[in-house]
Amino acid sequence: MDKKVFTPTERIVYALRSLYKRYGYTPYQMGKFEEYDLYSRNKDFLISDSVITFTDTNGKLKALKPDVTLSIIKNNRALNGRTEKLYYNENVYRVSKGVGTFKEIMQAGIECIGDVDSFAVGECLYLAAKSLLEIKEDFVLTVSSLDILLGFVGSVTEDRAVQDEIIRCVSEKNLHEIHTICEKNGIDVERAQPLEELVSIYGKICDVIDRIALLCERQGVVEPMDDLRRALSIFGGSPLSEKVVIDFSVVSDRNYYNGIIFKGFVEGVPGSVLSGGQYDKLMRRMHRRSNAVGFAVYLDMLERVDEEYDPYDVDVLLLYDEDTDPARLRDEMERCINQGESVRSLKADDKKLRYRRLINYHSRRDTDE
């Protein structure tokens, strides 16, 4: 693949599509519009609650698609015992993280819907890591388990509102405020000690997995820990394991997500460029009995990825006049192209055009800039 032909985002999209297809995922395409009600019922699931709406000719309120996952679930009829593995490359319409205004954003990702077992979850994690590698070699995939976290939070208090406050503190790595919340609600701060120990753990799989397992055993949070270990075992013996860290400050809305959740980061971009996890609860909210796991790559964030900067628009500017022989001009263009240069032919020098070399048939001389 000639990288000069593609923009950085186009190159990444092409690489991701090829990656997902090689692992047996099939393409999924959808329309640009959905009924607004689909998004209004699930605003908390969306990255932004800002949705572009319009009234259709039949009087129904429609929306330009701000999310792909909701549309896939709505239109998918996967039966129990059957698993759909889909990948997509779709434009969504939302407020861009980069510019803060509505923008048509290209989004890529995968969804696995149906009989989702521990290997399917592990494969999703593995493809998330490989997706980040396609974007940039310097990346980190952070993995958490919402079920484990909720098990520890539940041992502190059964009050859901207080739990939500504690989870917010966890996402901010603000352990001190957890103490304040406990004291304010008459909870013995010692009850939060196992949770604080869990959240303080951060590291590569091989360095922290046994320590987490011991904590979970003490707290009686055994089954979610087994699920986490089985899913992460897909990285056994892979160099990608060095790029995966366990971090329980990675949280998602528990009304929609469950089990394993994760985020991906690449060097040079301040926020996550990939996000995903298991969303069985979202499936139940949309009256689906199947389970699901998936992730999305936010391509608008990748505009910030450092690329090799080329200060030139074209390698060669070829100036000609009315007396120039067209065949000779063509031969000169082909010669430049055959030696790997890009060339633009003009009758007059464009002062805004940045070029490496000038071939001027006006004066029949070749000048290097």
C-alpha positions in Angstrom: 0.0 0.0 0.0 1.5 3.3 -1.1 1.1 5.6 2.0 1.4 8.7 -0.2 -1.9 7.9 -1.8 -3.8 7.9 1.5 -4.3 10.5 4.2 -3.3 9.3 7.7 -6.9 8.6 8.6 -7.6 6.7 5.3 -4.5 4.6 5.9 -5.7 3.6 9.3 -9.3 2.9 8.1 -7.9 0.6 5.3 -5.6 -1.2 7.8 -8.4 -1.7 10.3 -10.9 -3.1 7.7 -8.2 -5.5 6.5 -7.5 -6.6 10.1 -11.1 -7.3 11.0 -11.8 -9.1 7.8 -8.7 -11.4 8.3 -10.2 -12.4 11.7 -13.5 -13.5 10.2 -15.6 -10.4 10.9 -18.1 -9.4 8.1 -18.9 -5.9 7.0 -22.0 -4.2 8.3 -23.5 -1.2 6.6 -26.5 0.9 7.6 -28.4 4.0 6.6 -27.5 7.5 7.8 -30.9 8.0 9.6 -32.6 6.4 12.6 -35.7 7.4 14.5 -34.8 9.9 17.1 -36.6 7.8 19.8 -33.8 5.2 19.6 -31.2 7.8 20.9 -33.5 9.7 23.2 -34.1 6.5 25.2 -30.4 5.8 25.4 -28.8 9.2 25.8 -26.6 8.1 28.7 -25.0 5.5 26.4 -24.0 8.1 23.8 -20.7 10.0 24.0 -22.6 13.2 23.6 -26.3 13.8 24.0 -26.3 16.3 21.2 -28.1 14.8 18.2 -29.0 16.4 14.9 -32.7 15.9 14.2 -35.1 16.6 11.4 -38.7 15.8 10.6 -39.3 13.2 7.9 -41.9 13.6 5.2 -44.2 11.2 7.2 -44.0 13.5 10.2 -41.6 11.2 12.2 -38.7 12.8 14.0 -35.5 11.4 12.6 -31.8 11.8 13.6 -28.5 11.7 11.8 -26.8 8.7 13.3 -24.6 9.7 16.3 -23.7 6.1 17.2 -23.3 2.8 15.4 -23.7 0.2 18.2 -27.3 1.2 18.9 -28.2 0.9 15.3 -26.6 -2.5 15.0 -28.5 -3.9 18.0 -31.8 -2.5 16.8 -31.4 -4.1 13.4 -29.7 -7.4 14.5 -31.8 -10.5 15.2 -29.0 -12.8 16.4 -30.6 -15.9 18.0 -29.4 -17.7 21.1 -26.7 -20.2 20.2 -25.7 -18.1 17.1 -23.0 -15.5 17.1 -22.7 -12.6 14.7 -19.2 -11.1 14.2 -19.4 -7.7 12.5 -17.1 -4.9 11.6 -18.1 -1.4 10.4 -16.6 1.7 9.0 -19.4 4.3 9.2 -19.8 8.0 9.4 -21.5 9.3 12.5 -22.7 12.8 13.3 -21.8 14.2 16.6 -19.9 17.0 18.4 -16.2 16.4 17.6 -13.8 16.1 20.5 -11.3 17.9 18.4 -13.2 21.1 17.4 -16.3 21.1 19.7 -18.8 21.5 16.9 -21.0 19.1 14.9 -18.9 17.1 12.5 -19.2 14.1 10.2 -16.9 11.6 11.9 -15.6 8.4 10.5 -15.8 5.6 13.1 -14.6 2.0 12.8 -15.0 -0.9 15.1 -16.3 -4.4 15.7 -19.3 -6.0 17.4 -19.7 -9.6 18.5 -23.4 -10.4 19.3 -25.0 -13.7 20.3 -23.4 -16.5 22.3 -20.5 -14.5 23.6 -18.1 -16.6 25.7 -14.8 -15.8 27.4 -12.8 -16.5 24.2 -15.0 -14.0 22.2 -14.3 -11.4 24.9 -10.6 -12.2 24.8 -10.6 -12.0 21.0 -12.2 -8.6 21.2 -9.5 -7.4 23.6 -6.8 -8.9 21.3 -8.3 -7.1 18.2 -8.4 -3.9 20.2 -4.7 -4.1 20.9 -3.9 -5.0 17.3 -6.1 -2.0 16.2 -4.0 0.3 18.4 -0.9 -1.2 16.9 -2.1 -0.3 13.4 -2.5 3.3 14.6 0.8 3.7 16.4 3.4 1.4 18.0 3.5 3.3 21.2 0.1 2.5 22.7 -1.5 1.2 25.9 -4.7 -0.9 26.3 -6.2 -0.4 29.7 -8.5 -3.2 30.9 -10.9 -3.3 33.9 -13.8 -5.4 35.1 -17.0 -3.6 36.0 -18.3 -6.7 37.8 -15.2 -6.9 40.0 -15.4 -3.2 40.8 -19.1 -3.4 41.7 -18.4 -6.4 43.9 -15.9 -4.3 45.9 -18.1 -1.2 45.9 -21.0 -3.3 47.1 -19.1 -4.4 50.1 -18.7 -0.7 51.1 -22.4 0.2 50.8 -25.7 -1.1 49.3 -27.0 2.4 48.7 -26.9 2.8 44.9 -26.6 6.6 45.0 -23.6 6.4 47.3 -22.1 3.7 45.1 -22.4 6.0 42.2 -20.5 8.7 44.1 -17.7 6.2 45.0 -17.5 4.9 41.4 -17.0 8.5 40.2 -14.1 8.9 42.7 -12.6 5.6 41.4 -12.7 6.9 37.8 -10.9 10.0 39.0 -8.4 8.0 41.2 -9.5 10.2 44.1 -9.2 7.7 47.0 -9.2 10.5 49.6 -12.7 11.6 48.6 -13.9 8.0 49.1 -13.1 8.5 52.8 -15.1 11.7 52.9 -18.1 10.0 51.3 -18.0 7.2 53.8 -17.8 9.6 56.7 -20.6 11.7 55.3 -22.9 8.6 55.0 -21.9 7.1 58.4 -19.9 4.2 56.8 -16.8 2.8 58.5 -13.9 3.9 56.4 -12.3 0.5 57.0 -14.9 -1.1 54.8 -13.5 0.9 51.9 -9.9 -0.4 52.4 -10.2 -3.5 50.0 -11.6 -1.2 47.3 -8.9 1.3 47.8 -6.3 -1.5 47.5 -7.9 -2.8 44.3 -8.0 0.7 42.7 -4.4 1.3 43.6 -3.3 -1.7 41.6 -2.0 -0.7 38.1 0.3 -2.8 35.9 0.9 -5.3 33.2 -1.1 -8.6 33.3 1.7 -10.8 34.6 2.7 -8.3 37.3 -0.7 -7.8 38.9 -3.1 -10.6 38.0 -2.3 -12.8 41.0 -2.5 -10.0 43.4 -5.9 -9.0 42.1 -7.1 -12.7 42.3 -6.0 -12.9 45.9 -8.0 -9.7 46.8 -11.0 -11.0 44.9 -10.9 -14.3 46.8 -10.9 -12.5 50.1 -13.9 -10.5 49.0 -15.8 -13.4 47.5 -15.7 -11.9 44.0 -14.5 -15.1 42.4 -16.5 -15.6 39.2 -15.8 -12.1 37.7 -12.1 -12.6 38.5 -12.2 -16.0 36.7 -13.8 -14.3 33.7 -11.1 -11.6 33.6 -8.3 -14.1 33.8 -9.8 -16.3 31.0 -10.3 -13.3 28.7 -6.8 -11.9 29.3 -5.2 -15.4 28.8 -5.4 -14.7 25.0 -2.4 -12.5 25.4 -0.3 -15.4 26.8 3.0 -15.6 24.9 2.1 -12.6 22.8 4.4 -9.5 22.7 1.1 -7.5 22.8 0.8 -8.4 26.5 3.5 -5.8 27.3 1.1 -3.1 26.1 -1.9 -4.3 28.2 -2.4 -3.0 31.7 -5.1 -3.6 34.3 -6.5 -0.4 35.6 -9.8 -0.3 37.7 -10.2 3.4 37.2 -11.5 2.5 33.8 -15.3 2.6 34.3 -18.4 2.8 32.2 -22.1 3.4 32.8 -23.3 0.3 34.7 -26.8 0.8 33.3 -25.4 -0.4 30.0 -22.2 -2.2 30.6 -21.1 -5.2 32.5 -18.1 -7.5 32.8 -14.9 -6.5 31.0 -14.4 -2.9 29.8 -11.4 -1.2 28.2 -9.9 1.9 26.7 -7.1 2.4 24.3 -4.5 5.2 24.2 -1.8 6.2 21.7 1.2 8.4 22.2 0.6 12.0 21.2 -3.2 12.0 21.8 -4.5 13.2 25.2 -7.7 11.1 25.4 -8.7 7.6 24.6 -8.9 6.8 20.9 -10.6 3.4 21.4 -13.3 2.3 23.9 -15.3 -0.8 24.4 -16.5 -3.6 26.6 -19.3 -6.0 27.3 -22.8 -4.5 27.0 -25.2 -7.2 27.9 -27.3 -4.7 29.9 -27.8 -2.6 26.9 -29.0 -5.6 25.0 -31.6 -6.3 27.8 -32.7 -2.7 27.7 -33.3 -3.1 24.0 -35.2 -6.4 24.6 -32.5 -8.7 23.2 -31.6 -11.9 25.0 -28.2 -12.2 23.3 -24.9 -11.0 24.9 -22.5 -8.6 23.2 -19.0 -7.2 23.3 -17.3 -4.7 21.0 -15.4 -1.5 20.6 -15.1 1.6 18.5 -12.1 3.5 17.2 -12.7 7.3 17.3 -11.0 8.4 14.1 -11.6 12.1 14.8 -9.1 11.8 17.7 -6.5 10.4 15.3 -6.2 13.7 13.6 -3.9 14.5 16.5 -1.6 11.5 15.9 1.9 12.7 15.0 2.7 12.0 11.4 5.8 12.6 9.5 5.4 16.2 8.4 5.9 16.9 4.7 6.4 20.6 4.1 5.8 20.2 0.4 2.6 19.9 -1.6 4.4 18.3 -4.6 7.9 17.2 -5.4 8.2 18.8 -8.9 6.6 21.9 -10.4 6.7 21.7 -14.2 6.2 25.1 -15.9 5.3 25.2 -19.6 4.1 27.7 -22.2 2.1 27.5 -25.4 5.3 26.6 -27.4 6.1 23.6 -25.2 5.7 20.3 -27.1 2.9 18.3 -25.3 4.6 15.0 -25.9 7.8 16.3 -24.4 5.9 17.6 -21.4 4.2 14.2 -21.0 7.6 12.4 -21.2 9.0 14.7 -18.5 6.0 14.1 -16.2 6.3 10.3 -16.7 10.0 10.4 -16.0 9.4 12.2 -12.7 6.6 9.9 -11.7 8.6 6.7 -12.6 11.3 7.8 -10.2 8.8 8.2 -7.4 8.1 11.9 -7.5 4.8 13.7 -7.6 4.5 16.4 -10.3 2.2 19.2 -11.1 2.2 21.0 -14.5 1.2 24.7 -14.6 1.5 27.5 -17.0 2.5 30.0 -14.3 4.2 29.6 -10.9 1.6 29.3 -8.0 3.3 31.3 -5.2 1.3 29.3 -2.6 2.4 26.0 -3.9 5.3 24.3 -2.0 7.5 22.2 -4.2 10.9 20.6 -3.9 12.1 21.1 -7.5 11.3 23.3 -10.5 11.5 22.3 -14.1 10.9 25.4 -16.2 10.2 25.0 -19.9 9.8 28.7 -20.3 13.5 29.1 -20.2 14.3 25.5 -21.0 16.3 24.9 -17.8 16.1 22.6 -14.8 16.6 24.4 -11.4 16.8 22.6 -8.0 15.2 24.6 -5.2 
